Each structure stands twice: as structure tokens, then as C-alpha cells.
Amino acid sequence: MNHYVYIMTNKNNRVIYIGVTNNLDERVKEHKSRTYPNSFTSRYNCDKLVYFEEFEKSDEACKRERRFKKWNRAWKIDLIEEMNPNWFDLSDNWNLDFSISRLRK
């Protein structure tokens, strides 16, 4: 099973959210559909996937996420723009099925 560190942002790229997951498709669907209405990404409309990295081990992904969260904003922007200079939503062409989404209780 692979693990991912990812960055979501809002429409005008002003808010940056960094997360970690073992199922990127499902997690992006949760952000886009606002499965958790009181979450940070729902409150700040972060529904655009602009960056991600893949890891084989969860501890590696968690370690990378913790590092990212300590970075200043300029470093995060440089990281995003190195992979995605136009800040496109990388999940736009993923054909995510919103009719079936896992729900956590």
C-alpha cells in the first residue's frame, strides 16, 4: 500500500493545506465533496490538489508531512511551482466517482 503527502489549496491559491493519506483518490474526493464540513479544508474551500508525493511506508510519508508543515510559505510555494507551475488541479482528469465515497464515523 502506498502513502501520500499532498497539498490542497483554494480557488485563488491563498490557503495551503498539507495532509497525508494512504488513499489519495478517496481523500481528494472527501475534500472536494466537503465530507467533513467543519474541517479546515471545508471552511477555507481547499478543493484543489496542487502537489503530491508517493511513499511506500507510512512513517516516511508522515515524516515528510511534518517537515512540510514547518516550512515557511515561500518554500511551500516553490515546491508546488517546481511540480505544478500553473497551480492546476492535478485531480481534474482522475474521473473520481463521487457516488461512492468512504465515510468515516
Residue pairs with C-beta under 8 A, 6 or more apart in sequence:
1 22
2 22
2 54
2 55
2 56
3 20
3 21
3 22
3 54
3 55
3 56
3 57
3 58
3 60
3 61
3 62
4 20
4 21
4 22
4 24
4 27
4 52
4 53
4 54
4 55
4 61
5 18
5 19
5 20
5 52
5 53
5 55
5 61
5 64
5 65
5 68
6 18
6 19
6 20
6 21
6 24
6 27
6 28
6 49
6 51
6 52
6 53
7 16
7 17
7 18
7 19
7 49
7 50
7 51
7 52
7 68
7 76
7 79
7 80
8 16
8 17
8 19
8 28
8 31
8 41
8 46
8 47
8 48
8 49
8 50
9 15
9 16
9 17
9 46
9 48
9 50
9 80
9 87
10 44
10 45
10 46
10 47
10 48
11 45
11 48
13 48
13 50
13 87
15 44
15 45
15 46
16 73
16 76
16 77
16 80
17 40
17 41
17 44
17 46
18 65
18 68
18 69
18 76
19 27
19 65
20 58
20 61
20 62
20 64
20 65
21 27
22 58
23 102
24 52
25 91
25 94
25 96
26 101
26 102
28 49
28 91
28 94
28 96
29 35
29 96
29 97
29 98
29 101
30 36
30 101
30 102
31 41
31 42
31 46
31 47
31 49
32 47
32 91
32 96
32 98
33 98
33 101
34 41
34 42
34 47
35 101
35 103
36 42
40 46
41 47
48 87
48 89
49 89
49 90
49 91
50 80
50 84
50 87
50 88
50 89
50 90
51 79
51 80
51 83
51 84
51 90
52 90
53 61
53 64
55 61
55 64
68 76
68 79
71 79
80 87
81 87
84 90
